[in-house]
Amino acid sequence: MEFEKIKELIKLIQKSKISEFKYEDESSKISIRTKSYSAQKEVIVQPSMMSGMQMPSIAAAPVASAAPVASAETTESAPEEETTNYIEIKSPMVGTFYRSASPEKPSFVKVGDSIGTEDTVCLIEAMKLFNEVQAEVEGRIVKVMVEDASPVEYGQVLFLVEPA
């Protein structure tokens, strides 16, 4: 996708009520997320695999949390803070959430850990296949939103990340 087309797409999304847009073809994958329509209309562009394509420089805006939060007893978290400044790492599929590769191994990440875009943050098991979930963002884990070995839905928030 060409730079000018990406800029056009961002402008269209900013003018609309769309909160998330994903595009994928053989050579690129783009995810654009906006804050809620009533808040500021800033755009996040998170390239995943961009085969040599230069992305425009856009200030990343954190995504506001709109998903219900699990009870404090079942999640690991830092002291209560406002969640509107955090980026959400969401489940890419339906399955079972695992914080580590096996019960005797340590968790991939815990609250307070710094993560990079290619760091594995958890596993999701679907139909006896274990799929690694990569962060795709840089920052610090602030809250784990799901209990280990719990079922998760597509798009469910797994982690809250404070941007780097």
Backbone as CSV, one residue per row, in Angstrom:
resi,resn,N_x,N_y,N_z,CA_x,CA_y,CA_z,C_x,C_y,C_z
1,MET,0.851,-1.174,0.000,0.000,0.000,0.000,0.892,1.232,0.000
2,GLU,0.581,2.199,-0.844,1.382,3.405,-0.980,1.127,4.386,0.156
3,PHE,2.132,5.206,0.418,2.074,6.190,1.496,0.858,7.116,1.347
4,GLU,0.605,7.602,0.165,-0.525,8.527,-0.062,-1.861,7.841,0.219
5,LYS,-1.988,6.584,-0.130,-3.228,5.847,0.133,-3.427,5.660,1.638
6,ILE,-2.330,5.421,2.361,-2.411,5.270,3.816,-2.867,6.586,4.442
7,LYS,-2.302,7.700,3.985,-2.707,9.005,4.503,-4.194,9.260,4.236
8,GLU,-4.663,8.937,3.035,-6.081,9.093,2.687,-6.961,8.247,3.603
9,LEU,-6.554,7.015,3.819,-7.291,6.092,4.666,-7.382,6.622,6.097
10,ILE,-6.290,7.137,6.623,-6.284,7.691,7.973,-7.255,8.861,8.069
11,LYS,-7.261,9.745,7.070,-8.175,10.891,7.077,-9.628,10.427,7.063
12,LEU,-9.944,9.427,6.255,-11.311,8.911,6.187,-11.744,8.307,7.517
13,ILE,-10.855,7.568,8.143,-11.181,6.933,9.422,-11.355,7.979,10.512
14,GLN,-10.531,9.029,10.487,-10.667,10.097,11.475,-12.017,10.797,11.362
15,LYS,-12.559,10.899,10.153,-13.840,11.576,9.928,-15.039,10.667,10.233
16,SER,-14.813,9.376,10.335,-15.911,8.430,10.528,-16.053,8.037,11.999
17,LYS,-17.022,7.175,12.269,-17.233,6.654,13.617,-16.550,5.304,13.795
18,ILE,-15.724,4.904,12.848,-15.022,3.625,12.919,-13.987,3.683,14.041
19,SER,-13.965,2.653,14.881,-12.993,2.637,15.969,-11.788,1.751,15.664
20,GLU,-11.944,0.814,14.717,-10.818,-0.053,14.367,-10.947,-0.465,12.909
21,PHE,-9.803,-0.485,12.200,-9.770,-0.881,10.801,-8.545,-1.749,10.597
22,LYS,-8.736,-2.887,9.909,-7.604,-3.766,9.614,-7.577,-4.037,8.119
23,TYR,-6.358,-4.069,7.554,-6.167,-4.352,6.143,-4.973,-5.286,6.015
24,GLU,-5.120,-6.289,5.153,-4.032,-7.242,4.963,-4.033,-7.704,3.521
25,ASP,-2.843,-7.773,2.926,-2.676,-8.405,1.626,-1.393,-9.226,1.673
26,GLU,-0.915,-9.683,0.526,0.248,-10.568,0.496,1.503,-9.930,1.074
27,SER,1.646,-8.606,0.941,2.897,-7.964,1.344,2.793,-7.057,2.559
28,SER,1.581,-6.789,3.042,1.483,-5.871,4.181,0.273,-6.173,5.044
29,LYS,0.365,-5.686,6.275,-0.721,-5.843,7.232,-0.771,-4.549,8.042
30,ILE,-1.924,-3.886,8.060,-2.058,-2.609,8.751,-3.256,-2.681,9.686
31,SER,-3.069,-2.172,10.899,-4.145,-2.065,11.867,-4.203,-0.614,12.323
32,ILE,-5.375,0.018,12.191,-5.553,1.406,12.605,-6.649,1.429,13.650
33,ARG,-6.345,2.015,14.809,-7.327,2.122,15.885,-7.456,3.577,16.300
34,THR,-8.673,3.997,16.621,-8.901,5.370,17.062,-9.448,5.364,18.475
35,LYS,-9.349,6.503,19.132,-10.008,6.640,20.434,-11.505,6.655,20.168
36,SER,-12.295,6.563,21.217,-13.746,6.587,21.030,-14.150,7.872,20.320
37,TYR,-15.260,7.826,19.588,-15.683,8.937,18.743,-15.878,10.226,19.531
38,SER,-16.357,10.162,20.769,-16.601,11.368,21.551,-15.311,11.974,22.103
39,ALA,-14.235,11.187,22.173,-12.943,11.687,22.645,-12.163,12.253,21.470
40,GLN,-10.905,12.605,21.693,-10.067,13.104,20.609,-9.931,12.045,19.541
41,LYS,-9.867,12.455,18.295,-9.795,11.525,17.178,-8.354,11.374,16.709
42,GLU,-7.530,10.742,17.542,-6.156,10.461,17.151,-6.092,9.035,16.644
43,VAL,-5.136,8.732,15.798,-5.064,7.431,15.145,-3.791,6.703,15.536
44,ILE,-3.922,5.385,15.707,-2.768,4.527,15.958,-2.554,3.701,14.701
45,VAL,-1.339,3.631,14.233,-0.996,2.747,13.125,0.043,1.798,13.672
46,GLN,-0.275,0.497,13.655,0.647,-0.502,14.179,1.018,-1.469,13.066
47,PRO,2.132,-1.233,12.380,2.529,-2.172,11.338,2.985,-3.482,11.953
48,SER,2.557,-4.588,11.394,2.988,-5.888,11.883,4.066,-6.460,10.974
49,MET,3.753,-6.568,9.677,4.722,-7.099,8.719,4.660,-6.177,7.510
50,MET,5.700,-5.405,7.282,5.611,-4.372,6.269,6.644,-4.529,5.161
51,SER,7.137,-5.655,4.848,8.092,-5.946,3.781,8.720,-4.717,3.120
52,GLY,9.512,-3.971,3.874,10.273,-2.870,3.305,9.510,-1.571,3.136
53,MET,8.250,-1.498,3.484,7.467,-0.291,3.280,7.720,0.701,4.414
54,GLN,7.926,1.962,4.089,8.116,3.011,5.079,6.757,3.489,5.559
55,MET,6.545,3.509,6.875,5.281,3.972,7.438,5.384,5.456,7.755
56,PRO,4.268,6.205,7.637,4.289,7.616,7.992,4.511,7.784,9.484
57,SER,5.097,8.896,9.860,5.322,9.183,11.270,4.059,9.781,11.856
58,ILE,3.384,9.029,12.701,2.132,9.461,13.301,2.247,9.266,14.795
59,ALA,1.829,10.251,15.558,1.863,10.124,17.014,0.858,9.070,17.430
60,ALA,1.311,8.062,18.130,0.422,6.985,18.559,-0.396,7.446,19.752
61,ALA,-1.700,7.234,19.656,-2.595,7.570,20.760,-3.002,6.289,21.449
62,PRO,-2.976,6.255,22.774,-3.408,5.051,23.473,-4.880,4.768,23.198
63,VAL,-5.245,3.512,23.275,-6.619,3.107,23.040,-7.340,3.048,24.373
64,ALA,-8.511,3.650,24.429,-9.292,3.638,25.666,-9.862,2.246,25.900
65,SER,-9.914,1.819,27.133,-10.450,0.517,27.472,-11.968,0.560,27.471
66,ALA,-12.593,-0.259,26.625,-14.045,-0.302,26.573,-14.560,-1.673,27.008
67,ALA,-13.667,-2.630,27.179,-14.069,-3.982,27.555,-14.298,-4.064,29.055
68,PRO,-15.189,-4.959,29.488,-15.389,-5.118,30.920,-14.116,-5.653,31.576
69,VAL,-13.845,-5.212,32.771,-12.636,-5.615,33.483,-12.974,-6.775,34.405
70,ALA,-12.103,-7.789,34.427,-12.317,-8.937,35.307,-12.123,-8.501,36.751
71,SER,-12.588,-9.293,37.684,-12.498,-8.923,39.093,-11.045,-8.844,39.531
72,ALA,-10.780,-8.018,40.526,-9.417,-7.794,41.001,-8.808,-9.067,41.586
73,GLU,-9.635,-9.982,42.055,-9.122,-11.219,42.646,-8.489,-12.127,41.610
74,THR,-8.947,-12.047,40.346,-8.460,-12.976,39.336,-7.433,-12.366,38.406
75,THR,-7.063,-11.106,38.598,-6.087,-10.493,37.710,-4.911,-9.962,38.508
76,GLU,-3.790,-9.861,37.837,-2.602,-9.284,38.439,-2.551,-7.846,37.961
77,SER,-2.351,-6.891,38.871,-2.350,-5.503,38.423,-1.472,-4.634,39.291
78,ALA,-1.122,-3.493,38.717,-0.407,-2.460,39.450,-1.459,-1.684,40.234
79,PRO,-1.067,-0.721,41.056,-2.048,0.084,41.771,-3.059,0.689,40.798
80,GLU,-4.291,0.911,41.272,-5.352,1.430,40.417,-4.921,2.728,39.744
81,GLU,-4.993,2.742,38.436,-4.675,3.915,37.639,-5.727,4.028,36.564
82,GLU,-5.856,5.191,35.979,-6.821,5.389,34.906,-6.348,4.630,33.672
83,THR,-7.238,3.872,33.029,-6.849,3.003,31.924,-6.892,3.692,30.566
84,THR,-7.286,4.949,30.482,-7.399,5.598,29.187,-6.055,5.886,28.535
85,ASN,-4.947,5.839,29.270,-3.640,6.109,28.694,-2.892,4.843,28.308
86,TYR,-3.566,3.717,28.304,-2.910,2.450,28.039,-3.298,1.874,26.682
87,ILE,-2.382,1.092,26.134,-2.637,0.357,24.903,-3.092,-1.036,25.298
88,GLU,-4.074,-1.557,24.596,-4.595,-2.894,24.890,-3.950,-3.921,23.971
89,ILE,-3.563,-5.043,24.540,-3.167,-6.200,23.739,-4.374,-7.123,23.781
90,LYS,-4.943,-7.392,22.599,-6.182,-8.162,22.522,-5.922,-9.559,21.963
91,SER,-6.832,-10.450,22.269,-6.735,-11.822,21.778,-7.003,-11.856,20.277
92,PRO,-6.111,-12.484,19.505,-6.327,-12.575,18.062,-7.248,-13.724,17.660
93,MET,-7.713,-14.500,18.650,-8.543,-15.670,18.338,-9.288,-16.144,19.584
94,VAL,-10.212,-17.049,19.367,-10.919,-17.715,20.456,-10.057,-18.883,20.907
95,GLY,-9.948,-19.099,22.210,-9.151,-20.214,22.706,-8.962,-20.139,24.204
96,THR,-7.912,-20.796,24.687,-7.585,-20.798,26.112,-6.282,-20.047,26.314
97,PHE,-6.292,-19.081,27.236,-5.171,-18.192,27.528,-4.204,-18.867,28.491
98,TYR,-2.908,-18.858,28.149,-1.871,-19.371,29.040,-0.766,-18.336,29.176
99,ARG,-0.353,-18.058,30.415,0.693,-17.071,30.678,2.089,-17.634,30.493
100,SER,2.244,-18.979,30.471,3.560,-19.592,30.304,3.449,-20.801,29.383
101,ALA,4.609,-21.300,28.935,4.644,-22.431,28.010,4.242,-23.739,28.677
102,SER,4.456,-23.842,29.991,4.033,-25.011,30.753,3.904,-24.594,32.216
103,PRO,3.193,-25.389,33.029,2.984,-25.002,34.426,4.267,-24.783,35.227
104,GLU,5.326,-25.509,34.895,6.566,-25.363,35.657,7.470,-24.241,35.152
105,LYS,7.139,-23.628,34.023,7.945,-22.530,33.484,7.381,-21.189,33.943
106,PRO,8.231,-20.153,34.024,7.743,-18.831,34.443,6.858,-18.189,33.370
107,SER,6.052,-17.223,33.789,5.190,-16.485,32.860,6.041,-15.763,31.823
108,PHE,5.483,-15.613,30.608,6.189,-14.865,29.566,6.417,-13.425,30.028
109,VAL,5.378,-12.801,30.599,5.480,-11.437,31.119,4.685,-11.324,32.405
110,LYS,5.064,-10.332,33.217,4.304,-10.035,34.427,4.210,-8.523,34.557
111,VAL,3.381,-8.057,35.471,3.198,-6.624,35.673,4.550,-5.982,35.986
112,GLY,4.842,-4.891,35.290,6.094,-4.172,35.477,7.151,-4.497,34.445
113,ASP,6.981,-5.603,33.699,7.958,-5.981,32.678,7.894,-5.030,31.488
114,SER,9.061,-4.707,30.931,9.134,-3.939,29.690,9.061,-4.927,28.534
115,ILE,8.293,-4.557,27.507,8.138,-5.445,26.351,8.458,-4.698,25.068
116,GLY,8.866,-5.465,24.062,9.121,-4.942,22.723,8.086,-5.495,21.763
117,THR,8.083,-5.011,20.554,7.059,-5.371,19.586,7.036,-6.860,19.239
118,GLU,8.178,-7.536,19.305,8.222,-8.942,18.917,8.269,-9.894,20.107
119,ASP,8.092,-9.383,21.308,8.101,-10.234,22.501,6.821,-11.055,22.596
120,THR,6.959,-12.323,22.947,5.800,-13.178,23.188,5.261,-12.859,24.574
121,VAL,3.939,-12.575,24.659,3.336,-12.214,25.940,2.495,-13.341,26.532
122,CYS,2.020,-14.261,25.678,1.215,-15.389,26.160,1.035,-16.403,25.043
123,LEU,0.350,-17.496,25.372,-0.058,-18.503,24.385,-1.573,-18.583,24.398
124,ILE,-2.140,-18.836,23.235,-3.566,-19.135,23.163,-3.698,-20.476,22.457
125,GLU,-4.320,-21.403,23.161,-4.514,-22.747,22.622,-5.882,-22.821,21.964
126,ALA,-5.879,-23.248,20.710,-7.122,-23.433,19.969,-7.011,-24.753,19.212
127,MET,-7.927,-25.649,19.473,-7.965,-26.952,18.802,-6.624,-27.685,18.912
128,LYS,-6.069,-27.741,20.116,-4.823,-28.454,20.430,-3.581,-27.825,19.786
129,LEU,-3.700,-26.619,19.229,-2.550,-25.902,18.694,-2.266,-24.706,19.590
130,PHE,-1.000,-24.527,19.958,-0.616,-23.414,20.811,-0.055,-22.295,19.942
131,ASN,-0.688,-21.136,20.008,-0.323,-19.984,19.195,0.306,-18.905,20.075
132,GLU,1.521,-18.471,19.713,2.185,-17.403,20.453,1.533,-16.073,20.098
133,VAL,1.295,-15.248,21.112,0.770,-13.907,20.889,1.914,-12.931,21.141
134,GLN,2.237,-12.140,20.115,3.295,-11.156,20.244,2.710,-9.809,20.642
135,ALA,3.492,-9.003,21.324,3.028,-7.728,21.861,2.606,-6.754,20.762
136,GLU,3.394,-6.614,19.705,3.176,-5.657,18.619,3.187,-4.210,19.092
137,VAL,3.528,-3.964,20.364,3.682,-2.616,20.918,4.883,-2.622,21.848
138,GLU,5.429,-1.435,22.114,6.515,-1.308,23.079,5.988,-0.595,24.304
139,GLY,6.441,-1.027,25.468,6.010,-0.372,26.687,6.236,-1.237,27.903
140,ARG,5.388,-1.000,28.921,5.495,-1.715,30.194,4.135,-2.308,30.538
141,ILE,4.111,-3.583,30.908,2.872,-4.250,31.297,2.354,-3.601,32.572
142,VAL,1.095,-3.150,32.541,0.488,-2.498,33.694,-0.527,-3.415,34.361
143,LYS,-1.228,-4.214,33.548,-2.261,-5.069,34.117,-2.470,-6.297,33.234
144,VAL,-2.626,-7.445,33.876,-2.994,-8.681,33.194,-4.493,-8.825,33.401
145,MET,-5.247,-8.853,32.314,-6.707,-8.785,32.387,-7.388,-10.158,32.442
146,VAL,-6.639,-11.237,32.239,-7.224,-12.574,32.148,-6.486,-13.524,33.081
147,GLU,-7.218,-14.404,33.721,-6.627,-15.422,34.586,-6.034,-16.535,33.732
148,ASP,-4.917,-17.095,34.196,-4.259,-18.188,33.478,-5.216,-19.353,33.274
149,ALA,-5.140,-19.985,32.102,-5.946,-21.154,31.721,-7.435,-20.828,31.594
150,SER,-7.745,-19.563,31.322,-9.140,-19.155,31.133,-9.482,-19.099,29.652
151,PRO,-10.749,-19.342,29.309,-11.160,-19.170,27.912,-11.197,-17.686,27.558
152,VAL,-10.808,-17.356,26.314,-10.856,-15.977,25.842,-11.582,-15.920,24.505
153,GLU,-12.148,-14.776,24.219,-12.859,-14.521,22.968,-11.965,-13.713,22.040
154,TYR,-12.288,-13.719,20.764,-11.597,-12.870,19.794,-11.789,-11.412,20.195
155,GLY,-10.709,-10.648,20.245,-10.786,-9.226,20.560,-10.835,-8.904,22.047
156,GLN,-10.836,-9.914,22.911,-10.867,-9.682,24.361,-9.523,-9.102,24.791
157,VAL,-9.555,-8.120,25.693,-8.335,-7.488,26.177,-7.613,-8.457,27.107
158,LEU,-6.326,-8.703,26.802,-5.500,-9.609,27.593,-4.582,-8.834,28.540
159,PHE,-3.986,-7.760,28.047,-3.026,-6.972,28.812,-3.261,-5.485,28.568
160,LEU,-2.940,-4.661,29.568,-2.874,-3.224,29.387,-1.403,-2.848,29.443
161,VAL,-0.967,-2.014,28.488,0.438,-1.651,28.352,0.579,-0.134,28.385
162,GLU,1.504,0.336,29.211,1.838,1.756,29.225,2.844,1.975,28.089
163,PRO,2.532,2.855,27.131,3.434,3.047,25.985,4.817,3.520,26.418
164,ALA,5.816,3.095,25.655,7.209,3.478,25.954,7.457,4.913,25.547
